[in-house]
Amino acid sequence: MVHDLGTWSKVLELMPMAMFVRDAAHRWVFVNRIGCESFGVSAADVLGKRDDELFPPDQAARFAAGDDAVLSSHEIMETEETVTDLQGRVRTLLTRKACIDLDGAPHVLAAVTDITELRETEAQVRWLACHDALTGLANRTALFGKLDAAIGRAAGGGGTAVLFYLDLDGFKRVNDAYGHQAGDELLVEFGARLRGLVRANDTVARIGGDEFAVLVEDATELDVPALAERMLILASMPFDVTSNKAFIGTSVGIVPVDAHAVASGEIARKADSALYEAKRGRNRYVVYTDELDSALAHRRGVELALREALRTGEGLACHYQPLVRATDGKVVGVEALARWTHPQLGSVPPVQFIAVAEETGLIGTLGEWILREACARLAPLEGVFVAVNVSAVQLRDDRFADMVFDALAACGMPARRLELEITETAIVNADAATVRLLKRLRRAGVRISLDDFGTGYSSLTLLKDLDVDKVKIDRSFVQMAPTADDSAAIVRAVSNLGAALGLRVVAEGVETEQQRLFLREAGCDELQGYLFSEAVTEDRIESILGGFAAVAAV
């Protein structure tokens, strides 16, 4: 069947996006009104012209190659690329092309969507998530990402690194004497001094109020004492702040990252221990040794006790914290949270025993126990989903999906009522096998939620490709959102991007009415935090399912 350009033109003018048609010689034969408006041209500017008459040579060549591929294959092709339009503006375009027959000859039909703003906002979110807003240095999240990579290289024989933790001595006196603006100027200047002390591929981070870190890569031949001494000297030099001279010092804790390094959290803890010892004397550095603290022995005790608890089930419990709909306070789900009480150790914090479980390989057993307990308890409660945290270690187990399906079948709970919360780092570092596992779970109806969003480097479009249903904004941004511009920007950007990509957005750590009102206005779908309820024992679940209308009312 032969189609004529006139008929197609009438149809394409009705399309709610930029549309154009080029012939096999790459001449423009049609562009619709929205296309003209989007790119600031008139039809007369482009019709009858070839790409090489309109665009820079390399760009025209790319367009022509894409057209030729469509014309030869007759397949629909989609590309995303950065181009310079006819007004010289750099834009990111998503183009979908197909081959059509017009007046007896093959032509290329293209639909163009401008995603420049989406990509810029996404880039802003990523930057804010891994940089300190004041100094522009890396933040704790970025540091730990680099530290993870350094540990991996060291384990594979790729050389050692060294982590320095620094805490400023006398910083509070500067704030008290000259004001917070002076303190901010000093932090910026000190960060710049550290940055100038190491190489471009080394990481300088601000990880707290007046706490900094330096990760030196490829440190096999590094003179650690000499570098530490230079850090002490840089800190002791006067700082010009608000037309005043300020003087401080610094304490430095040092730990090598070698083939014996296990996890970034443990390396950071050792650096903290060394820093604590250094601060006892002030203005000095201390290199970590096992004798510095008793924490290692304590962790070994925790591991043995946890193994026994997992064997007997004694002392382990699941508590449940509600997730409420932002618009009306209705409870739509609960998050299952592991708790452990030991006769000698007392109530062991989750952050402690879960870290031990991950490092010792116990996380698979612990995770399965939590999942089965939570599903069995929530199965009878229709209309409420249960969210269960999943470790990256569990995702590397190819039996994990079968275990999930078995747990659901055992209690008769539909897959759609289970939500698996996965850390952002686990998603970003997911290998092909993990991606297949997630897609298998998702196809079965299990929902996938990204936990602690903003503490990694993920692209929201990547999350969409992996069938992620939901993102949870990290509590550190939530709690500061009503008062800190950078945190507010992250919350709004994630909410807007989530809405555009069909992802639900959850804010965790909500503790005040001011936070709740801001988050609802910003477009968050669900809220979680102490403002509504702490995590409750299993016998109190029904008591929190009535909702929080009083809290949600404006």
MOLIN-V263325 format. One record per backbone hydrogen bond with DSSP energy under -0.5 kcal/mol. NH is the residue of the N-H (numbers start at 0). CO is the residue of the C=O. E is the energy in kcal/mol with one decimal. If there is no record, write none. Layout:
nh->NH co->CO e->E
nh->NH co->CO e->E
This chain:
nh->2 co->100 e->-0.7
nh->7 co->3 e->-1.9
nh->8 co->4 e->-2.8
nh->9 co->5 e->-1.5
nh->10 co->6 e->-1.5
nh->11 co->7 e->-2.9
nh->12 co->8 e->-1.8
nh->13 co->10 e->-1.3
nh->14 co->11 e->-1.0
nh->17 co->111 e->-1.0
nh->19 co->109 e->-2.0
nh->20 co->29 e->-2.5
nh->21 co->107 e->-2.1
nh->22 co->26 e->-2.3
nh->23 co->105 e->-0.7
nh->25 co->22 e->-2.1
nh->27 co->48 e->-2.6
nh->28 co->20 e->-2.8
nh->29 co->20 e->-1.5
nh->31 co->18 e->-2.2
nh->35 co->31 e->-2.1
nh->36 co->32 e->-2.6
nh->37 co->33 e->-2.8
nh->38 co->34 e->-1.7
nh->39 co->35 e->-0.7
nh->39 co->36 e->-0.6
nh->40 co->35 e->-2.0
nh->44 co->41 e->-1.3
nh->45 co->41 e->-0.6
nh->45 co->42 e->-1.2
nh->46 co->42 e->-2.8
nh->47 co->27 e->-3.6
nh->48 co->45 e->-2.2
nh->50 co->25 e->-1.0
nh->52 co->49 e->-1.7
nh->53 co->49 e->-0.6
nh->53 co->50 e->-1.4
nh->54 co->50 e->-2.6
nh->59 co->55 e->-2.9
nh->60 co->56 e->-2.3
nh->61 co->57 e->-1.8
nh->62 co->58 e->-2.3
nh->63 co->59 e->-2.5
nh->64 co->60 e->-2.4
nh->65 co->61 e->-2.3
nh->66 co->62 e->-2.4
nh->67 co->63 e->-2.7
nh->68 co->64 e->-2.0
nh->69 co->65 e->-1.8
nh->70 co->66 e->-2.7
nh->71 co->67 e->-2.3
nh->72 co->68 e->-2.0
nh->73 co->69 e->-2.5
nh->76 co->96 e->-2.2
nh->78 co->94 e->-2.6
nh->80 co->92 e->-2.0
nh->82 co->80 e->-0.5
nh->82 co->90 e->-3.1
nh->84 co->82 e->-0.6
nh->84 co->88 e->-2.7
nh->87 co->84 e->-2.1
nh->90 co->82 e->-3.1
nh->90 co->88 e->-0.6
nh->92 co->80 e->-2.6
nh->92 co->90 e->-0.6
nh->93 co->112 e->-3.0
nh->94 co->78 e->-2.8
nh->94 co->92 e->-0.6
nh->95 co->110 e->-2.5
nh->96 co->76 e->-3.2
nh->96 co->94 e->-0.5
nh->97 co->108 e->-2.3
nh->99 co->106 e->-2.4
nh->101 co->99 e->-0.6
nh->101 co->104 e->-2.8
nh->102 co->2 e->-4.0
nh->104 co->101 e->-2.0
nh->106 co->99 e->-2.8
nh->107 co->21 e->-3.3
nh->108 co->97 e->-3.1
nh->108 co->106 e->-0.6
nh->109 co->19 e->-2.6
nh->110 co->95 e->-2.4
nh->111 co->17 e->-2.8
nh->112 co->93 e->-2.5
nh->114 co->91 e->-2.2
nh->114 co->112 e->-0.8
nh->115 co->91 e->-0.5
nh->118 co->114 e->-2.5
nh->119 co->115 e->-2.5
nh->120 co->116 e->-2.6
nh->121 co->117 e->-2.4
nh->122 co->118 e->-2.4
nh->123 co->119 e->-2.1
nh->124 co->120 e->-2.5
nh->125 co->121 e->-2.3
nh->126 co->122 e->-2.5
nh->127 co->123 e->-2.9
nh->128 co->124 e->-2.1
nh->129 co->125 e->-1.0
nh->129 co->126 e->-0.9
nh->130 co->126 e->-0.7
nh->131 co->136 e->-3.3
nh->135 co->131 e->-2.2
nh->137 co->203 e->-1.6
nh->138 co->129 e->-1.3
nh->142 co->138 e->-2.5
nh->143 co->139 e->-2.6
nh->144 co->140 e->-1.9
nh->145 co->141 e->-2.3
nh->146 co->142 e->-2.7
nh->147 co->143 e->-2.6
nh->148 co->144 e->-1.8
nh->149 co->145 e->-2.3
nh->150 co->146 e->-2.4
nh->151 co->147 e->-2.2
nh->152 co->148 e->-2.3
nh->153 co->149 e->-2.4
nh->154 co->150 e->-2.5
nh->155 co->151 e->-1.4
nh->156 co->153 e->-1.5
nh->157 co->152 e->-3.8
nh->160 co->256 e->-2.0
nh->161 co->215 e->-1.9
nh->162 co->254 e->-2.7
nh->163 co->213 e->-2.9
nh->164 co->252 e->-3.2
nh->165 co->211 e->-3.1
nh->166 co->250 e->-2.0
nh->167 co->209 e->-2.0
nh->168 co->248 e->-2.7
nh->169 co->167 e->-0.5
nh->173 co->169 e->-1.1
nh->174 co->170 e->-1.9
nh->175 co->171 e->-2.7
nh->176 co->172 e->-2.4
nh->177 co->173 e->-2.8
nh->178 co->173 e->-0.6
nh->178 co->174 e->-1.8
nh->182 co->178 e->-1.7
nh->183 co->179 e->-2.7
nh->184 co->180 e->-2.4
nh->185 co->181 e->-2.2
nh->186 co->182 e->-2.2
nh->187 co->183 e->-2.3
nh->188 co->184 e->-2.3
nh->189 co->185 e->-2.9
nh->190 co->186 e->-2.3
nh->191 co->187 e->-2.0
nh->192 co->188 e->-2.2
nh->193 co->189 e->-2.3
nh->194 co->190 e->-2.4
nh->195 co->191 e->-1.9
nh->196 co->192 e->-0.5
nh->196 co->193 e->-1.3
nh->197 co->193 e->-0.8
nh->197 co->194 e->-0.6
nh->201 co->198 e->-1.3
nh->202 co->214 e->-2.3
nh->203 co->201 e->-0.5
nh->204 co->212 e->-2.9
nh->205 co->137 e->-2.4
nh->206 co->204 e->-0.6
nh->206 co->210 e->-1.7
nh->207 co->210 e->-1.3
nh->211 co->165 e->-2.6
nh->212 co->204 e->-2.5
nh->213 co->163 e->-2.3
nh->214 co->202 e->-2.8
nh->215 co->161 e->-2.7
nh->215 co->213 e->-0.6
nh->216 co->214 e->-0.6
nh->218 co->159 e->-2.8
nh->221 co->218 e->-1.5
nh->223 co->221 e->-1.3
nh->226 co->222 e->-2.2
nh->227 co->223 e->-2.6
nh->228 co->224 e->-2.4
nh->229 co->225 e->-1.9
nh->230 co->226 e->-1.9
nh->231 co->227 e->-1.9
nh->232 co->228 e->-2.2
nh->233 co->229 e->-2.6
nh->234 co->230 e->-2.0
nh->235 co->231 e->-1.5
nh->236 co->232 e->-1.0
nh->238 co->245 e->-2.7
nh->240 co->238 e->-0.9
nh->240 co->243 e->-2.9
nh->243 co->240 e->-2.1
nh->245 co->238 e->-2.9
nh->245 co->243 e->-0.6
nh->247 co->234 e->-0.7
nh->248 co->168 e->-2.2
nh->250 co->166 e->-2.2
nh->251 co->283 e->-2.4
nh->252 co->164 e->-2.9
nh->253 co->285 e->-2.4
nh->254 co->162 e->-2.2
nh->256 co->160 e->-3.5
nh->257 co->255 e->-0.7
nh->260 co->257 e->-2.0
nh->266 co->262 e->-2.2
nh->267 co->263 e->-2.7
nh->268 co->264 e->-2.0
nh->269 co->265 e->-2.2
nh->270 co->266 e->-2.4
nh->271 co->267 e->-2.5
nh->272 co->268 e->-2.4
nh->273 co->269 e->-2.4
nh->274 co->270 e->-2.5
nh->275 co->271 e->-2.8
nh->276 co->272 e->-1.9
nh->277 co->273 e->-2.2
nh->278 co->274 e->-2.4
nh->279 co->275 e->-0.7
nh->279 co->276 e->-0.7
nh->280 co->277 e->-1.3
nh->281 co->277 e->-1.7
nh->285 co->251 e->-2.3
nh->287 co->253 e->-3.2
nh->291 co->288 e->-2.0
nh->292 co->289 e->-0.7
nh->297 co->293 e->-1.9
nh->298 co->294 e->-2.7
nh->299 co->295 e->-1.9
nh->300 co->296 e->-1.9
nh->301 co->297 e->-2.3
nh->302 co->298 e->-2.4
nh->303 co->299 e->-2.0
nh->304 co->300 e->-2.3
nh->305 co->301 e->-2.6
nh->306 co->302 e->-2.3
nh->307 co->303 e->-1.7
nh->308 co->304 e->-2.2
nh->309 co->305 e->-2.5
nh->310 co->306 e->-1.4
nh->311 co->307 e->-2.3
nh->312 co->308 e->-3.2
nh->315 co->312 e->-0.9
nh->316 co->338 e->-2.3
nh->318 co->336 e->-2.9
nh->319 co->535 e->-2.8
nh->320 co->334 e->-2.0
nh->322 co->332 e->-3.1
nh->323 co->526 e->-2.7
nh->324 co->329 e->-3.1
nh->325 co->524 e->-2.7
nh->328 co->324 e->-2.5
nh->331 co->322 e->-2.4
nh->331 co->329 e->-0.5
nh->332 co->322 e->-1.4
nh->333 co->384 e->-2.1
nh->334 co->320 e->-2.8
nh->335 co->333 e->-0.5
nh->335 co->386 e->-3.1
nh->336 co->318 e->-3.1
nh->338 co->316 e->-2.7
nh->339 co->347 e->-0.5
nh->340 co->314 e->-2.1
nh->341 co->345 e->-2.9
nh->345 co->341 e->-2.1
nh->347 co->339 e->-2.1
nh->347 co->345 e->-0.8
nh->351 co->348 e->-1.3
nh->352 co->348 e->-2.0
nh->353 co->349 e->-2.7
nh->354 co->350 e->-0.7
nh->355 co->351 e->-1.9
nh->356 co->352 e->-2.2
nh->357 co->353 e->-2.3
nh->358 co->354 e->-2.1
nh->359 co->355 e->-1.8
nh->360 co->356 e->-0.7
nh->361 co->356 e->-1.5
nh->362 co->356 e->-1.6
nh->365 co->361 e->-2.5
nh->366 co->362 e->-3.2
nh->367 co->363 e->-2.1
nh->368 co->364 e->-2.0
nh->369 co->365 e->-2.3
nh->370 co->366 e->-2.4
nh->371 co->367 e->-2.5
nh->372 co->368 e->-2.3
nh->373 co->369 e->-2.8
nh->374 co->370 e->-2.5
nh->375 co->371 e->-2.2
nh->376 co->372 e->-2.0
nh->377 co->373 e->-2.3
nh->378 co->374 e->-1.9
nh->380 co->377 e->-1.7
nh->381 co->379 e->-1.2
nh->383 co->380 e->-1.1
nh->384 co->331 e->-1.8
nh->385 co->416 e->-2.6
nh->386 co->333 e->-2.9
nh->387 co->418 e->-2.7
nh->388 co->335 e->-0.6
nh->389 co->420 e->-3.0
nh->394 co->390 e->-1.5
nh->395 co->391 e->-0.8
nh->395 co->392 e->-0.7
nh->396 co->393 e->-1.8
nh->397 co->395 e->-0.7
nh->399 co->396 e->-2.1
nh->402 co->398 e->-2.0
nh->403 co->399 e->-2.2
nh->404 co->400 e->-2.5
nh->405 co->401 e->-2.3
nh->406 co->402 e->-2.3
nh->407 co->403 e->-2.2
nh->408 co->404 e->-2.4
nh->409 co->405 e->-2.3
nh->410 co->406 e->-1.0
nh->411 co->407 e->-1.1
nh->412 co->407 e->-1.7
nh->416 co->413 e->-1.7
nh->417 co->414 e->-2.0
nh->418 co->385 e->-2.6
nh->419 co->446 e->-2.8
nh->420 co->387 e->-2.7
nh->420 co->418 e->-0.6
nh->421 co->419 e->-0.6
nh->421 co->448 e->-3.1
nh->422 co->389 e->-0.6
nh->423 co->450 e->-1.1
nh->426 co->422 e->-1.5
nh->427 co->423 e->-2.6
nh->428 co->424 e->-2.3
nh->429 co->426 e->-1.4
nh->434 co->430 e->-2.3
nh->435 co->431 e->-2.3
nh->436 co->432 e->-2.1
nh->437 co->433 e->-2.6
nh->438 co->434 e->-2.4
nh->439 co->435 e->-2.2
nh->440 co->436 e->-2.3
nh->441 co->437 e->-2.6
nh->442 co->438 e->-2.6
nh->443 co->439 e->-1.4
nh->444 co->441 e->-1.4
nh->445 co->440 e->-1.8
nh->446 co->417 e->-2.4
nh->448 co->419 e->-3.0
nh->449 co->469 e->-3.1
nh->450 co->421 e->-3.1
nh->450 co->448 e->-0.7
nh->452 co->471 e->-3.6
nh->454 co->451 e->-1.4
nh->462 co->458 e->-1.9
nh->463 co->459 e->-2.0
nh->464 co->460 e->-2.1
nh->465 co->461 e->-1.7
nh->466 co->463 e->-1.7
nh->467 co->462 e->-2.6
nh->468 co->447 e->-2.7
nh->469 co->447 e->-1.5
nh->470 co->503 e->-2.4
nh->471 co->449 e->-3.2
nh->472 co->470 e->-0.6
nh->472 co->505 e->-3.3
nh->473 co->452 e->-2.4
nh->476 co->473 e->-1.3
nh->477 co->473 e->-1.7
nh->478 co->474 e->-2.7
nh->479 co->475 e->-0.6
nh->480 co->476 e->-1.1
nh->480 co->477 e->-0.5
nh->482 co->479 e->-1.4
nh->483 co->479 e->-3.0
nh->484 co->482 e->-0.5
nh->487 co->483 e->-2.5
nh->488 co->484 e->-2.4
nh->489 co->485 e->-1.8
nh->490 co->486 e->-2.3
nh->491 co->487 e->-2.5
nh->492 co->488 e->-2.5
nh->493 co->489 e->-2.8
nh->494 co->490 e->-2.3
nh->495 co->491 e->-2.6
nh->496 co->492 e->-2.6
nh->497 co->493 e->-2.8
nh->498 co->494 e->-2.2
nh->499 co->495 e->-2.2
nh->500 co->496 e->-1.9
nh->501 co->498 e->-0.9
nh->502 co->497 e->-3.3
nh->503 co->468 e->-2.4
nh->505 co->470 e->-3.1
nh->506 co->525 e->-2.3
nh->507 co->472 e->-1.4
nh->507 co->505 e->-0.5
nh->508 co->527 e->-0.7
nh->509 co->527 e->-2.6
nh->510 co->508 e->-0.5
nh->515 co->511 e->-2.2
nh->516 co->512 e->-2.6
nh->517 co->513 e->-2.1
nh->518 co->514 e->-2.8
nh->519 co->515 e->-2.3
nh->520 co->516 e->-2.1
nh->521 co->517 e->-2.2
nh->522 co->518 e->-0.6
nh->522 co->519 e->-0.9
nh->523 co->518 e->-2.3
nh->524 co->504 e->-2.4
nh->525 co->504 e->-1.8
nh->526 co->323 e->-2.7
nh->527 co->506 e->-1.8
nh->530 co->509 e->-2.4
nh->531 co->528 e->-1.5
nh->532 co->528 e->-2.1
nh->535 co->319 e->-2.8
nh->537 co->317 e->-0.5
nh->539 co->536 e->-2.0
nh->540 co->537 e->-1.1
nh->542 co->539 e->-0.5
nh->543 co->539 e->-0.6
nh->543 co->540 e->-1.8
nh->544 co->540 e->-0.5
nh->544 co->541 e->-0.9
nh->546 co->543 e->-0.7
nh->547 co->328 e->-2.3
nh->551 co->547 e->-2.5
nh->552 co->548 e->-1.5
